[in-house]
Amino acid sequence: MTSEDDHVQTMVLGDVEVIRVVEWRAPFAPASGIVPEAPAEVWRDNRDWLAPDHWEPDSDRAVLALQTWVLRSGGRTVVVDTGVGDGRERPGMPPFHHRRSDLLGLLAGAGVHPRDVDVVVNTHLHVDHVGWNTVDADGEWVPAFPNARYLIPAADDFHYGPRNAYGNGVQEVDRLIYEDSIAPVHRAGQAVLWDGSHRIDDHLALESAPGHTPGSSVLRLASGTDRAVFVGDLVHSPVQLLHPCCNSNACLAPDQAVASRRRILQRAADERELLIPAHFAGAGAVEVRRRGDGFALGSWAAAEPVSP
């Protein structure tokens, strides 16, 4: 377990170095708002381990992290999800509107510089996964990682893009997100759209897991005897491991999201993959075990702080 002051941590899985870069972690929203289908007693009955890393009982708020994962694999540097960005117009999203952050500074502190990044993975195209895809260069949004290929799920690119009226026009903010964080990557010729599956190298492969969004995906790691799966927003809270039928408040296709969640969790348990969600605070990664028709939590991952 690491302290709240540790923004950069690292572990090694096989031949792959995994770096966790945490922009912030804090009580974010009411638990019933994050996972509305989870009964209140689920949180209360598991208070002894949910608090304080995943739940603040006094305020009944779910504790979440905003974080990016960096993988050094096969001589390349892969960045998984890029947070909210800096100074973005995000009307209707108070936690993210005009938010100031310094993900690139945190990455530099971990020895990861923009020009050294070879691949950027967006597990899906929600606001808190694509923001640092780009930076402001004299009033124009340009790719933050100038030498990287950006791997973008084709289904999400279509759904949130102009051909589908930016998410069917349900939220104006979806157009803003696409225009400042996705379209500039296309214009620069750095976007790679994929569907179904996509292999990055001998150790890393992407796989579709739709439901949260049409193109939601997971990134599988297999190196030596070590296995891990970076699941994006497949789960937001550990209570969804205990009750995988419970969706988050942002799942667009609930039945599909449940099916994807069960499938990925079953495989993680059977193949002993370390489960690494996008927003778990605390240790950030956990083993999953089968329990009857459902699942239980195994050991939390042991990551070490990186000295400045």
C-alpha positions as CSV (number, residue, x, y, z in Angstrom):
1,M,0.0,0.0,0.0
2,T,1.3,3.5,-0.9
3,S,0.7,6.8,0.8
4,E,-1.5,9.6,-0.6
5,D,1.7,11.6,-1.4
6,D,3.0,8.9,-3.8
7,H,2.0,10.1,-7.3
8,V,4.3,7.7,-9.2
9,Q,4.7,4.0,-8.5
10,T,6.2,1.2,-10.4
11,M,6.1,-2.6,-10.6
12,V,7.6,-5.2,-13.0
13,L,5.5,-7.9,-14.6
14,G,7.7,-10.3,-16.6
15,D,9.7,-8.2,-18.9
16,V,7.4,-5.2,-18.8
17,E,7.8,-2.3,-16.4
18,V,4.5,-0.8,-15.3
19,I,4.5,2.8,-14.1
20,R,1.4,4.2,-12.3
21,V,1.0,8.0,-12.5
22,V,-1.7,9.4,-10.2
23,E,-3.0,12.9,-10.9
24,W,-5.3,12.9,-8.0
25,R,-7.3,10.6,-5.7
26,A,-10.1,11.8,-3.5
27,P,-13.8,11.3,-2.5
28,F,-15.4,12.0,-5.8
29,A,-19.2,11.6,-5.8
30,P,-21.9,9.8,-3.8
31,A,-21.5,6.0,-3.9
32,S,-25.0,5.7,-5.1
33,G,-24.2,8.0,-8.0
34,I,-21.1,6.1,-9.1
35,V,-22.6,2.6,-9.0
36,P,-26.4,3.3,-8.6
37,E,-27.4,-0.4,-8.8
38,A,-25.3,-1.4,-5.8
39,P,-27.4,-1.6,-2.6
40,A,-26.3,0.7,0.2
41,E,-25.7,-2.4,2.4
42,V,-23.0,-3.7,0.0
43,W,-20.9,-0.6,0.9
44,R,-21.7,-0.9,4.7
45,D,-21.1,-4.6,4.9
46,N,-17.6,-4.2,3.3
47,R,-16.6,-1.1,5.2
48,D,-13.6,-2.7,6.8
49,W,-11.8,-2.9,3.5
50,L,-13.6,-0.4,1.3
51,A,-12.6,2.5,3.7
52,P,-10.7,4.6,3.3
53,D,-9.2,3.7,-0.1
54,H,-12.5,3.2,-2.0
55,W,-15.2,4.7,0.2
56,E,-15.6,7.5,2.7
57,P,-18.3,6.3,5.1
58,D,-19.0,9.6,6.8
59,S,-19.9,11.3,3.5
60,D,-20.9,8.1,1.7
61,R,-18.7,9.1,-1.3
62,A,-16.8,6.8,-3.5
63,V,-13.1,7.4,-3.5
64,L,-11.6,7.4,-7.1
65,A,-8.3,8.1,-8.7
66,L,-7.5,9.8,-11.9
67,Q,-4.4,8.0,-13.3
68,T,-2.4,7.0,-16.3
69,W,-0.5,3.8,-16.7
70,V,2.8,3.7,-18.6
71,L,4.2,0.4,-19.9
72,R,7.8,-0.1,-21.1
73,S,7.6,-3.2,-23.3
74,G,9.9,-4.5,-26.0
75,G,11.9,-1.3,-26.1
76,R,8.8,0.9,-26.6
77,T,6.9,3.2,-24.2
78,V,3.1,2.8,-24.1
79,V,0.8,5.3,-22.4
80,V,-2.6,4.0,-21.3
81,D,-5.3,6.7,-21.0
82,T,-4.4,10.4,-20.7
83,G,-6.7,11.9,-18.1
84,V,-8.8,15.1,-18.3
85,G,-6.3,17.5,-19.8
86,D,-5.6,21.1,-18.8
87,G,-7.9,24.1,-19.1
88,R,-10.5,22.3,-21.2
89,E,-14.1,23.5,-21.8
90,R,-16.2,20.9,-20.2
91,P,-19.6,22.5,-19.4
92,G,-21.9,20.4,-17.3
93,M,-18.9,18.5,-15.8
94,P,-17.8,20.7,-12.8
95,P,-14.9,18.4,-11.7
96,F,-13.4,18.7,-15.2
97,H,-14.4,22.1,-16.4
98,H,-11.3,24.4,-16.8
99,R,-9.4,21.9,-14.6
100,R,-5.7,22.5,-14.2
101,S,-3.3,19.6,-14.0
102,D,0.2,18.7,-14.9
103,L,0.2,15.1,-16.2
104,L,3.1,15.8,-18.5
105,G,5.1,17.1,-15.5
106,L,4.3,13.9,-13.5
107,L,5.3,11.8,-16.5
108,A,8.6,13.7,-16.8
109,G,9.2,13.0,-13.1
110,A,8.9,9.3,-13.9
111,G,11.4,9.7,-16.8
112,V,8.7,9.6,-19.5
113,H,9.0,12.5,-22.0
114,P,6.5,13.2,-24.7
115,R,8.8,12.6,-27.6
116,D,9.8,9.2,-26.2
117,V,6.3,7.8,-26.2
118,D,5.7,5.3,-29.0
119,V,2.0,4.3,-28.4
120,V,-0.9,6.0,-26.7
121,V,-3.9,3.7,-25.9
122,N,-7.3,5.3,-25.3
123,T,-9.3,2.5,-23.7
124,H,-12.4,4.5,-24.7
125,L,-13.2,8.1,-25.5
126,H,-14.7,9.5,-22.3
127,V,-13.6,12.9,-21.0
128,D,-11.2,11.5,-18.3
129,H,-9.3,9.2,-20.7
130,V,-8.3,11.4,-23.6
131,G,-7.7,14.9,-22.3
132,W,-3.9,14.9,-22.5
133,N,-4.0,13.4,-26.0
134,T,-3.3,17.0,-27.0
135,V,-1.8,20.2,-25.8
136,D,-2.4,23.8,-26.7
137,A,0.2,25.2,-29.1
138,D,-0.4,28.9,-29.6
139,G,-4.2,28.4,-29.7
140,E,-4.2,25.2,-31.7
141,W,-4.7,21.7,-30.2
142,V,-1.8,19.4,-31.3
143,P,-0.8,15.8,-30.2
144,A,1.0,15.9,-26.9
145,F,3.1,12.9,-27.9
146,P,4.4,13.8,-31.4
147,N,6.0,10.5,-32.2
148,A,3.2,8.2,-31.0
149,R,0.6,6.2,-32.7
150,Y,-2.7,6.7,-30.9
151,L,-4.7,3.5,-30.7
152,I,-8.4,4.5,-30.7
153,P,-11.4,2.1,-30.7
154,A,-13.1,2.5,-34.1
155,A,-16.6,2.1,-32.6
156,D,-16.0,4.9,-30.2
157,D,-14.4,7.1,-32.9
158,F,-17.6,6.7,-34.9
159,H,-20.0,7.1,-32.0
160,Y,-18.4,10.3,-30.6
161,G,-17.3,11.6,-34.0
162,P,-19.0,14.0,-36.5
163,R,-20.5,11.2,-38.6
164,N,-22.7,10.3,-35.6
165,A,-23.3,13.9,-34.6
166,Y,-20.9,13.6,-31.7
167,G,-22.6,10.9,-29.7
168,N,-26.0,11.6,-31.3
169,G,-25.9,15.1,-29.9
170,V,-26.9,14.0,-26.4
171,Q,-24.3,16.1,-24.7
172,E,-22.6,19.2,-26.2
173,V,-19.5,18.3,-24.2
174,D,-19.0,15.2,-26.4
175,R,-18.4,17.4,-29.4
176,L,-15.9,19.5,-27.4
177,I,-14.0,16.4,-26.3
178,Y,-13.8,15.0,-29.8
179,E,-12.8,18.3,-31.3
180,D,-10.0,19.1,-28.8
181,S,-8.7,15.7,-28.0
182,I,-9.4,13.3,-30.9
183,A,-9.8,15.3,-34.1
184,P,-6.3,16.9,-33.8
185,V,-4.8,13.4,-33.6
186,H,-6.5,12.5,-36.9
187,R,-5.3,15.7,-38.5
188,A,-1.8,14.9,-37.5
189,G,-2.0,11.4,-39.1
190,Q,-1.3,9.7,-35.8
191,A,-4.7,8.0,-35.2
192,V,-4.9,4.2,-35.7
193,L,-8.5,2.9,-35.5
194,W,-9.0,-0.7,-34.6
195,D,-11.9,-3.1,-34.0
196,G,-12.2,-6.4,-32.3
197,S,-8.5,-6.9,-31.3
198,H,-5.2,-5.3,-31.9
199,R,-1.7,-6.6,-31.0
200,I,0.8,-4.0,-29.9
201,D,3.8,-6.3,-29.4
202,D,4.6,-9.8,-28.1
203,H,3.4,-8.8,-24.6
204,L,0.5,-6.4,-25.1
205,A,-2.8,-6.8,-27.0
206,L,-6.0,-4.8,-27.1
207,E,-9.5,-6.5,-27.0
208,S,-12.9,-5.0,-27.3
209,A,-15.2,-5.1,-24.2
210,P,-18.2,-3.0,-25.3
211,G,-21.0,-1.7,-23.1
212,H,-19.6,1.2,-21.1
213,T,-19.2,2.8,-24.5
214,P,-19.6,1.1,-27.9
215,G,-15.8,0.8,-28.2
216,S,-14.7,0.2,-24.6
217,S,-11.6,-2.0,-24.6
218,V,-9.2,-3.8,-22.3
219,L,-5.4,-4.1,-22.7
220,R,-4.0,-7.6,-21.9
221,L,-0.4,-8.1,-20.7
222,A,1.3,-11.5,-20.8
223,S,5.0,-11.7,-20.1
224,G,6.7,-14.8,-18.7
225,T,4.4,-16.2,-16.1
226,D,2.8,-12.8,-15.3
227,R,-0.6,-11.7,-16.5
228,A,-2.5,-8.5,-16.2
229,V,-5.5,-6.8,-17.8
230,F,-6.0,-3.0,-17.8
231,V,-9.8,-2.8,-17.9
232,G,-10.4,1.0,-18.2
233,D,-13.9,1.7,-16.9
234,L,-15.1,-1.9,-17.0
235,V,-15.3,-1.4,-13.2
236,H,-15.2,1.9,-11.2
237,S,-15.3,0.4,-7.7
238,P,-14.4,-2.9,-6.1
239,V,-18.1,-3.4,-5.2
240,Q,-18.6,-4.3,-8.9
241,L,-16.3,-7.3,-8.5
242,L,-18.6,-8.5,-5.7
243,H,-21.7,-7.7,-7.8
244,P,-20.7,-7.6,-11.5
245,C,-24.3,-7.1,-12.5
246,C,-24.1,-3.5,-11.2
247,N,-23.1,-1.0,-13.8
248,S,-21.7,2.5,-13.3
249,N,-23.8,5.6,-13.9
250,A,-22.0,6.1,-17.3
251,C,-22.6,2.7,-19.0
252,L,-24.4,3.4,-22.3
253,A,-25.5,-0.2,-23.0
254,P,-26.1,-1.8,-19.5
255,D,-26.7,-5.4,-20.6
256,Q,-23.7,-5.4,-22.8
257,A,-21.6,-3.8,-20.1
258,V,-22.6,-6.6,-17.6
259,A,-21.7,-9.3,-20.2
260,S,-18.3,-7.8,-20.9
261,R,-17.6,-7.3,-17.2
262,R,-18.4,-11.0,-16.4
263,R,-16.4,-12.2,-19.3
264,I,-13.3,-10.2,-18.4
265,L,-13.6,-11.0,-14.7
266,Q,-14.0,-14.7,-15.4
267,R,-10.9,-14.8,-17.5
268,A,-8.9,-12.7,-15.0
269,A,-9.8,-15.2,-12.3
270,D,-9.2,-18.3,-14.4
271,E,-5.9,-17.1,-15.9
272,R,-4.7,-15.3,-12.7
273,E,-4.5,-11.9,-14.5
274,L,-3.9,-8.9,-12.2
275,L,-6.9,-6.6,-12.7
276,I,-6.0,-3.0,-13.2
277,P,-8.9,-0.6,-13.5
278,A,-8.7,3.0,-14.5
279,H,-10.0,4.6,-11.3
280,F,-9.2,2.4,-8.4
281,A,-7.5,4.3,-5.6
282,G,-5.4,2.6,-2.9
283,A,-3.1,0.0,-4.5
284,G,-4.8,0.4,-7.9
285,A,-4.7,-3.3,-8.9
286,V,-6.0,-6.5,-7.4
287,E,-6.2,-10.2,-8.0
288,V,-9.7,-11.7,-8.7
289,R,-10.9,-15.1,-7.5
290,R,-14.1,-17.0,-8.4
291,R,-16.6,-17.4,-5.6
292,G,-19.6,-19.5,-6.5
293,D,-21.3,-17.7,-9.5
294,G,-19.5,-14.5,-8.6
295,F,-16.1,-13.2,-7.7
296,A,-14.0,-12.2,-4.7
297,L,-11.0,-10.0,-4.2
298,G,-7.6,-11.6,-3.8
299,S,-4.4,-9.8,-3.0
300,W,-3.8,-6.2,-3.8
301,A,-0.8,-5.5,-6.0
302,A,2.5,-4.3,-4.5
303,A,3.8,-1.2,-6.3
304,E,6.8,0.8,-5.1
305,P,7.0,4.6,-5.0
306,V,9.5,6.1,-7.5
307,S,12.0,8.4,-5.8
308,P,12.1,12.0,-7.3
